[in-house]
Amino acid sequence: MNKPKDLLEIERQHLEVVSQYVLDVLPTNTGIEILRFLSDTLVNKLNIDYLEIYSFNSDNQTLVLADAFANKQSILQDLFILTEIPLGEGAIGRVAESMQVKLVTELYRHPELKNRYGDYASAFIVPALTDGRLVGVTFCASKTADALSEHLQQTLFTIASITAVKVAKIEVVDKLQHSIEKLEYSGKIQDALFEIAELIFETSGMRDFYHRLHHCIGKLMFAGNFFVGLVIDDGKAITLPYAVDEVDDVPDDEVIPLNKNKPSITGYVLNTNRPLLASKQQIQEMIDSNQVYIKGSLPSSWLGVPFGEPPLYGVVVVQSYNKEVSFTRNDEQLLCFVARHIRNAIERMQAKSDLQFLALHDPLTKLPNRSLFNDRVNHALTKCKREKDKKIALLFLDLDKFKQVNDTYGHHIGDLLLTNVAEVLQNNIRKVDTLSRLGGDEFAILLEDLDSADSALLVANKIIHAIQVPFVLDKIQINTSTSVGVAFHDKSQNTVESLVICADKAMYQAKQQGRNQAILHKGIDQLEMVPTQTIEEDALKGISEKQFFFVFQPVIDLNSGQMIGAEALVRWKYSKMGILPPNSFLNEMEENGSIVQLDIYNVQSALLHIKNWKAMLPENFRLSVNISGLGFTSIALLEVLESQFDKTPELFKHLSLETTERSIIKSVELTRSQMAVFSKMGIHLTLDDYGTGYSSLSYMGQFKFDSIKIDRSFVSGHVISSQQSIILESIINLAQSLSIKTTAEGIETQEQLELMRKLKCSMGQGFYLGKPMSEEMLLAEIQDSI
């Protein structure tokens, strides 16, 4: 007899859930990961109203509550009940003992379960078994009596069996690993190593990291006096990024010369590259024989162990001033073993610290970038609202005729000029003020706690005079000047965007009036830019009148050197303010919701361009369009795409949609669902600005992106550091392992291009490869590449 279609559909859906669960748990290595996938599958995909997951502890024959969910929310911490059930006790304990699935109907009448689960109609109690052995129990309850069908029972039992098998395998691996570790090392070392490995995830900065590292060493041995030394200046010196001493005051980041002939005792360990365990008498003998010198007080016992190799080479030291506390050979072995892992932890922590720094700072000058600058301006504006007497000002400046410096002397001298100008600017503002490099030769300064606009102008003119002093760079004298635009905040309705636009306009006024001067923007209370509500109205009008248009930046295949795509960058030909870049209007449009209409307009425009270009486009050419988080999950955009796909599906293989990781975290499930539909249409999906969020690695696994764009902060700048190279290589290798292509943004030099090729990055974008251009110029480029 044929099954009804609805039953077949239920079976198909359940089969998909089971299949996906298998794919999810196969690569897992921990019980926590399995528990996360199990609870997600049962709660979100099988829509279980109430869920409890128990693991079985065979040692004491009890079931331990691992997690609980009600209405799709975790409630484990809210349960003020005993979380352990003895085997055979109660309905759950008896199911565990019998290893048989049990269906409980009319929960409100069940003598053992009604008090706790009386709000639910029925429940399945499902044991998780492997090879006849109990691993755990799952309790699933429903508010309706007919929700727990036979199909659901079979699915739950299958998922429980899969879970049990996976848990059993992990347990076998864990036990084997534990046995090996027990033979090799003591449990004390293992705990310390685990803590050291976790430090990079648990600490907020390098100082905190070293403090926690000190705490870890203190669990192994006496560490009342402890320091870490790192070799710097190509082996010429040692710096102490962290030092704790009970007797001597040690300056922060103290630098000690690494003398080869008569080194400090720490330098001696680094020079010989061997651990040193020495008593007070032995140290004194080394001093008397001119082998070493001691900086500070003479300890009664000293132990130093080198770690790593150049460029990250250092030493970890413990010492005691108490003759009752002496280090032993066992301490030496322990510290030697731990030291092998300290370098990796420091390197990863430095990489993490560099990653956080690079996301918010300009690589060349190390100044705050636009993102951090805007955040500080926002913070200052909030402070102004709280304290009415507080006033701030924004200064925008760039170097007059900077392009001539680059063209005449090369980018190396241009970069040197920028770094020297940054230093001059920093020396002419207060510590409370913020200096930022926005890009190229453009700088911005936030001046806080001002009493008037005249105070801002005084600073601006002071800067102008300071910049006029000639710079001598590689024996070349460079004369330059600067034009400064000043925007003074004295109205509560001012925003970051309004102040930036006003300061920018004032700077261009200064240039138009002869350069080398400061101009205060007049009428900032009028904003010359319209209020947010008018922006919304004008933007919607601009969309209907097609005031928005694209410029196109080429995307280059780094292997072949051919152009294989372009990014469509939106501009607004605004009747009230001229042509505006996206940062002048996107924020307001996103806040008021009109951004979705712009996203739809941009996608339709992109498809029209593709249609018009179709005859000349290479097969693998893609036009990329940036989509906001609201647009990416918009039903309206989806409907537009589906309608267009029905008419011209052949265009979609040339379309790529880009969104940022900060956008997708706002609605994870909806984003994942939309992406699946986009992919079926043949649309290429790209994660933009990769590396600037807080959980980047997790998104590469959770979402099925075709490519990622590595944020320009990792690539642009004069020199890419070794730490940046490590981060770039890690990102590219991870993407390759997931069959995801990578695009490096911000390639500005031949050296950066060669490095990205060496790291096997798939594609590249940046001024060195091609600046944003008009449609006509792009089509000419496409024709030339055919």
LINPE-V358207 format. One line per field, one symbol per residue. phi: phi as a letter, one per 40 degrees, with the letter a starting at -180 (. if undefined). A space follows every 50 residues. Layout:
phi: ???
This chain:
phi: .ccdcccccccccccccccccccccdccbbccccdcccccccccbbfccb abbbbccccbfbcbccaabbfgbcbdccccbccbbcdgcgccccccccfb cbcbbfdcbcccbcccbccbcaabbbcbbafgbcbaabbbbbcbcccccc ccdcccccccccccccccccccccccccccccccbcccccccccccccdc cbbcaccccccccdccccccacbcbaabbbcbffgcabbbcaabbcbccb ccfdbbcccccbccccccccccfbcbbacdcccccccccgcabbchcccc aabbbcagadcbbaabbbabccccbbcbccccccccccccccdccccccc cccccccccbbccccgcdcdcccdcccdccccccccbcccbbabbbabcc fcdcccccbgcccdcccccccdcccccbbccccbbbbcifbcbbbbbbfc bacccccccccccdcccccdbbbfgbcbbaabbbbbbbcabcccbdcccc ccccccccccccchgfabbcccgcccgfcccdccdccccccccccfccab bbbcbbccccgccbiabcbcbbccccbgcbccccbcccccccgcccccdc dcccccccddcccdcbccdccbbcbcbcccccbccccccccccccccbcc ccccbbbbacccccccaccccccccccdcccgccbbccfchccbbddccc ccbcccabbcddccbchcbccccccccccccccccccbfbcbbccgcbbc cccccccccgccbaaicccicdaccccccccccccc
